[in-house]
Amino acid sequence: MAVPQNRKTPSKRGMHRSHDHLANPPTAIEPTTGEVHLRHHISPTGFYRGKKVVRSKGE
Protein backbone atom coordinates (compact mmCIF):
# COMPACT_ATOMS: atom_id res chain seq x y z
CA MET A 1 0.00 0.00 0.00
CA ALA A 2 1.40 3.41 -0.96
CA VAL A 3 1.99 5.72 2.00
CA PRO A 4 3.54 9.20 1.65
CA GLN A 5 6.91 9.43 3.38
CA ASN A 6 6.41 13.04 4.49
CA ARG A 7 3.22 14.64 5.69
CA LYS A 8 1.82 17.51 3.59
CA THR A 9 1.72 20.76 5.57
CA PRO A 10 -1.56 22.72 5.90
CA SER A 11 -0.09 25.44 3.69
CA LYS A 12 0.74 23.04 0.87
CA ARG A 13 -2.61 21.29 1.33
CA GLY A 14 -4.36 24.64 0.91
CA MET A 15 -2.37 25.38 -2.24
CA HIS A 16 -3.36 22.00 -3.64
CA ARG A 17 -7.05 22.72 -3.03
CA SER A 18 -6.96 26.28 -4.32
CA HIS A 19 -8.14 25.22 -7.78
CA ASP A 20 -11.17 23.30 -6.52
CA HIS A 21 -13.42 26.31 -6.03
CA LEU A 22 -16.38 26.95 -8.34
CA ALA A 23 -16.16 29.83 -10.78
CA ASN A 24 -19.78 30.95 -10.38
CA PRO A 25 -21.70 29.93 -7.25
CA PRO A 26 -25.06 28.28 -7.96
CA THR A 27 -27.95 30.67 -7.50
CA ALA A 28 -31.68 30.19 -7.16
CA ILE A 29 -34.65 32.44 -7.86
CA GLU A 30 -37.16 32.90 -5.06
CA PRO A 31 -40.59 31.97 -6.50
CA THR A 32 -42.60 34.54 -4.50
CA THR A 33 -40.38 37.62 -4.83
CA GLY A 34 -38.22 36.76 -7.85
CA GLU A 35 -35.00 37.58 -5.97
CA VAL A 36 -31.76 35.80 -6.76
CA HIS A 37 -29.94 34.19 -3.81
CA LEU A 38 -27.51 31.38 -3.07
CA ARG A 39 -29.04 27.93 -3.15
CA HIS A 40 -30.06 26.56 0.28
CA HIS A 41 -29.89 30.08 1.78
CA ILE A 42 -32.68 32.52 2.57
CA SER A 43 -33.26 35.48 0.27
CA PRO A 44 -32.37 39.02 1.43
CA THR A 45 -36.01 39.68 2.37
CA GLY A 46 -36.28 36.54 4.54
CA PHE A 47 -38.04 34.09 2.21
CA TYR A 48 -37.02 30.45 1.74
CA ARG A 49 -38.77 28.18 -0.76
CA GLY A 50 -41.78 30.49 -0.99
CA LYS A 51 -42.34 30.94 2.76
CA LYS A 52 -41.42 33.84 5.02
CA VAL A 53 -38.97 32.40 7.57
CA VAL A 54 -37.33 35.52 9.05
CA ARG A 55 -39.15 38.63 10.17
CA SER A 56 -37.58 42.00 9.48
CA LYS A 57 -37.40 44.80 12.06
CA GLY A 58 -40.35 46.63 10.51
CA GLU A 59 -42.76 43.74 10.95
Buried (B, 14 or more C-beta within 10 A) or exposed (E): EEEEEEEEEEEEEEEEEEEEEEEEEEEBEBEEBEBEBEEEEBBEEBBBEEEBEEEEEEE
